[in-house]
Structures are given as structure tokens and as C-alpha cells.
């Protein structure tokens, strides 16, 4: 049993695929959430207010542009 415990070496496993999968999922979650929020905003403005279709598209477009600038990946300072 002592030999099995010594066979484990912490940090030796390659995790490049896991890191890539994590980054893809985080990106899909981030941008997908923005798309869903913009769609909900557009449908709410279109059907629940007097702004009409054009007002809803303009409002959702402005929300999407602002959201894009807040959610984009910032360059590292280091």
C-alpha cells in the first residue's frame, strides 16, 4: 500500500484540454447570457410598452453594445 501512495505525483497531469473546455464554456455562458437578456428586453419592450418594434430593436441593440463592452476580455496588464 505504501508503494501506491508514492506513485502519485501532484501536478503531472496535462490539463490543456480541460482548460480549453473551461474557457469555451465560460465564453458561451457569458455571451449566451447577453443574447438571452437582449432578447428578453426586446420582447418586453415590443409587446409590453408603447415603444413598438423599432423602439424595442433600438433598446436591445443599445443594451447589446453596452454589454459587449462590459463583457469583453480585457488585456492583461502584466
GUPA-50607 format. One line per field, with one value per residue: residue number from 1; residue in one letter; chain; x negated, y negated, z of N, C-alpha, C, CB in turn. Coordinates in steps of 0.2 Angstrom, whole numbers, padded with zeros to 4 digits. Atoms other than C-alpha are relative to their C-alpha. Glycine has a CB too. Layout:
REM residues N
num = [NUM; ...]
residu = [a; ...]
chaine = [A; ...]
n.X = [X; ...]
n.Y = [Y; ...]
n.Z = [Z; ...]
ca.X = [X; ...]
ca.Y = [Y; ...]
ca.Z = [Z; ...]
c.X = [X; ...]
c.Y = [Y; ...]
c.Z = [Z; ...]
cb.X = [X; ...]
cb.Y = [Y; ...]
cb.Z = [Z; ...]
END
This chain:
REM residues 78
num = [1; 2; 3; 4; 5; 6; 7; 8; 9; 10; 11; 12; 13; 14; 15; 16; 17; 18; 19; 20; 21; 22; 23; 24; 25; 26; 27; 28; 29; 30; 31; 32; 33; 34; 35; 36; 37; 38; 39; 40; 41; 42; 43; 44; 45; 46; 47; 48; 49; 50; 51; 52; 53; 54; 55; 56; 57; 58; 59; 60; 61; 62; 63; 64; 65; 66; 67; 68; 69; 70; 71; 72; 73; 74; 75; 76; 77; 78]
residu = [x; x; x; x; x; x; x; x; x; x; x; x; x; x; x; x; x; x; x; x; x; x; x; x; x; x; x; x; x; x; x; x; x; x; x; x; x; x; x; x; x; x; x; x; x; x; x; x; x; x; x; x; x; x; x; x; x; x; x; x; x; x; x; x; x; x; x; x; x; x; x; x; x; x; x; x; x; x]
chaine = [A; A; A; A; A; A; A; A; A; A; A; A; A; A; A; A; A; A; A; A; A; A; A; A; A; A; A; A; A; A; A; A; A; A; A; A; A; A; A; A; A; A; A; A; A; A; A; A; A; A; A; A; A; A; A; A; A; A; A; A; A; A; A; A; A; A; A; A; A; A; A; A; A; A; A; A; A; A]
n.X = [-0004; 0004; 0002; -0006; -0001; 0006; 0000; -0004; 0004; -0005; 0001; 0003; -0005; -0001; -0007; -0001; -0007; -0005; 0000; -0004; -0008; -0002; 0000; -0006; -0007; 0000; -0002; -0007; -0004; 0000; -0003; -0007; -0004; -0001; -0005; -0006; -0002; -0002; -0006; -0006; -0002; -0004; -0007; -0004; -0001; -0004; -0006; -0003; 0000; -0002; 0005; -0001; 0006; 0006; 0003; 0002; 0006; 0005; 0002; 0004; 0007; 0004; 0001; 0005; 0007; 0003; 0002; 0006; 0006; 0001; 0001; 0006; 0006; 0005; 0007; 0004; 0004; 0007]
n.Y = [0006; 0006; 0001; 0003; 0008; 0004; 0000; 0006; 0006; 0005; 0005; -0003; -0001; 0005; 0002; 0004; -0001; 0002; 0007; 0002; -0001; 0005; 0006; 0001; 0000; 0007; 0004; -0001; 0002; 0007; 0003; -0003; 0004; 0007; -0001; -0001; 0006; 0004; -0003; 0001; 0007; 0002; -0002; 0004; 0006; 0000; -0003; 0003; 0007; 0003; 0002; -0003; -0004; 0004; 0001; -0006; -0002; 0005; -0001; -0007; 0001; 0004; -0005; -0005; 0004; 0001; -0006; -0002; 0003; -0002; -0007; -0002; -0001; 0006; -0002; 0000; 0005; -0003]
n.Z = [0000; 0000; 0007; 0004; -0002; 0002; 0007; 0002; 0001; 0000; 0005; 0006; 0005; 0004; 0000; 0005; 0002; -0005; 0000; 0006; -0001; -0005; 0003; 0005; -0004; -0003; 0006; 0002; -0006; 0000; 0006; 0001; -0005; 0003; 0005; -0003; -0004; 0005; 0002; -0004; 0000; 0007; -0001; -0005; 0003; 0005; -0001; -0006; -0001; 0006; 0004; 0007; 0002; 0001; -0007; -0003; 0004; -0002; -0007; 0000; 0003; -0005; -0006; 0003; 0001; -0007; -0003; 0003; -0002; -0006; -0001; 0004; -0004; -0001; 0001; -0006; -0001; -0002]
ca.X = [0000; -0014; -0020; -0003; -0003; -0021; -0016; -0005; -0014; -0004; -0003; -0010; 0006; 0008; 0024; 0023; 0040; 0049; 0043; 0049; 0066; 0067; 0063; 0076; 0090; 0086; 0087; 0103; 0111; 0106; 0111; 0126; 0132; 0130; 0140; 0154; 0155; 0156; 0169; 0180; 0178; 0183; 0198; 0203; 0201; 0210; 0225; 0227; 0224; 0229; 0212; 0216; 0204; 0192; 0190; 0188; 0174; 0165; 0166; 0160; 0146; 0140; 0141; 0131; 0117; 0115; 0115; 0102; 0090; 0093; 0091; 0076; 0060; 0048; 0030; 0018; 0008; -0007]
ca.Y = [0000; -0012; -0010; -0015; -0032; -0036; -0033; -0049; -0064; -0080; -0092; -0080; -0078; -0088; -0099; -0108; -0101; -0104; -0122; -0124; -0117; -0128; -0143; -0139; -0135; -0152; -0161; -0153; -0156; -0174; -0178; -0167; -0176; -0193; -0186; -0180; -0196; -0206; -0195; -0196; -0215; -0217; -0206; -0215; -0232; -0227; -0218; -0227; -0245; -0258; -0259; -0247; -0236; -0249; -0255; -0238; -0234; -0251; -0247; -0229; -0235; -0248; -0235; -0223; -0236; -0241; -0223; -0219; -0232; -0227; -0208; -0208; -0201; -0214; -0213; -0208; -0222; -0211]
ca.Z = [0000; 0003; -0015; -0022; -0012; -0018; -0036; -0036; -0042; -0039; -0054; -0068; -0077; -0093; -0092; -0108; -0114; -0098; -0098; -0116; -0112; -0097; -0107; -0121; -0108; -0099; -0116; -0121; -0104; -0105; -0122; -0122; -0106; -0115; -0130; -0119; -0109; -0125; -0132; -0117; -0116; -0135; -0132; -0117; -0125; -0140; -0133; -0116; -0119; -0132; -0140; -0154; -0164; -0169; -0151; -0145; -0158; -0154; -0135; -0137; -0148; -0136; -0122; -0133; -0137; -0119; -0113; -0126; -0120; -0102; -0105; -0117; -0111; -0105; -0110; -0096; -0089; -0084]
c.X = [-0004; -0003; 0005; 0000; -0006; 0000; 0004; -0005; 0004; -0003; -0004; 0005; 0001; 0008; 0002; 0007; 0005; 0000; 0003; 0007; 0003; 0001; 0006; 0007; 0001; 0002; 0007; 0005; 0000; 0003; 0007; 0005; 0002; 0006; 0007; 0003; 0002; 0006; 0006; 0002; 0003; 0007; 0004; 0002; 0005; 0007; 0003; 0000; 0002; -0006; 0000; -0006; -0006; -0003; -0003; -0007; -0006; -0002; -0004; -0007; -0004; -0002; -0006; -0007; -0003; -0002; -0006; -0007; -0001; -0003; -0006; -0006; -0005; -0007; -0004; -0005; -0007; -0003]
c.Y = [-0006; -0002; -0004; -0008; -0003; 0000; -0006; -0006; -0006; -0005; 0003; 0001; -0006; -0002; -0005; 0000; -0002; -0008; -0003; 0001; -0005; -0007; -0001; 0000; -0007; -0005; 0001; -0002; -0008; -0003; 0002; -0004; -0007; 0001; 0001; -0006; -0005; 0002; -0001; -0008; -0002; 0002; -0004; -0007; 0000; 0002; -0004; -0007; -0003; -0002; 0004; 0004; -0004; -0002; 0005; 0002; -0005; 0002; 0006; -0001; -0004; 0004; 0005; -0003; -0001; 0006; 0003; -0003; 0002; 0008; 0002; 0001; -0005; 0003; 0000; -0006; 0002; 0002]
c.Z = [0000; -0007; -0004; 0002; -0003; -0008; -0003; 0000; -0001; -0006; -0007; -0005; -0005; 0000; -0005; -0003; 0005; 0000; -0006; 0000; 0005; -0003; -0005; 0004; 0003; -0006; -0002; 0005; 0000; -0005; -0001; 0005; -0003; -0006; 0003; 0003; -0005; -0003; 0004; 0001; -0007; 0000; 0005; -0002; -0006; 0001; 0007; 0001; -0007; -0005; -0007; -0002; -0001; 0007; 0004; -0003; 0002; 0008; 0001; -0003; 0004; 0006; -0002; -0001; 0007; 0003; -0003; 0003; 0008; 0001; -0004; 0004; -0001; -0001; 0007; 0001; 0001; -0006]
cb.X = [0005; -0006; -0002; 0006; 0000; -0006; 0004; 0006; -0006; 0000; -0005; -0003; 0007; -0002; 0001; -0005; 0001; -0002; -0007; -0003; 0001; -0004; -0006; 0000; 0000; -0006; -0005; 0001; -0003; -0008; -0004; 0000; -0003; -0006; -0002; 0000; -0005; -0006; 0000; -0002; -0007; -0004; 0000; -0004; -0006; -0002; 0001; -0004; -0007; 0004; -0007; 0001; 0002; 0001; 0006; 0005; 0001; 0003; 0006; 0004; 0001; 0004; 0006; 0002; 0001; 0006; 0006; 0000; 0001; 0006; 0006; -0002; -0003; 0001; -0004; -0003; 0002; 0001]
cb.Y = [0000; 0001; 0007; 0003; 0000; 0004; 0006; -0001; 0000; -0004; -0005; 0007; 0002; 0002; -0003; 0001; 0008; 0003; -0003; 0004; 0008; 0000; -0002; 0007; 0005; -0002; 0001; 0008; 0002; -0003; 0001; 0007; -0001; -0003; 0005; 0006; -0003; -0001; 0007; 0002; -0004; 0003; 0007; -0001; -0004; 0006; 0007; 0003; -0003; -0006; 0002; -0005; 0004; -0006; -0004; 0006; 0000; -0007; 0000; 0006; -0003; -0006; 0004; 0003; -0006; -0004; 0005; -0001; -0008; 0000; 0004; -0005; 0007; -0003; -0004; 0007; -0004; 0006]
cb.Z = [0006; 0005; -0003; 0001; 0007; 0002; -0003; 0005; -0005; 0006; 0002; 0002; 0003; -0008; 0007; -0006; -0002; 0007; 0000; -0006; 0002; 0006; -0004; -0004; 0005; 0003; -0006; -0001; 0007; 0000; -0007; 0002; 0006; -0003; -0005; 0005; 0004; -0006; -0002; 0007; 0000; -0006; 0001; 0007; -0002; -0005; 0001; 0006; 0001; 0001; 0004; -0005; -0007; -0004; 0004; -0001; -0007; -0001; 0004; -0003; -0007; 0002; 0002; -0006; -0004; 0004; -0001; -0008; 0000; 0004; -0002; -0006; -0003; 0007; -0005; 0001; 0007; 0005]
END
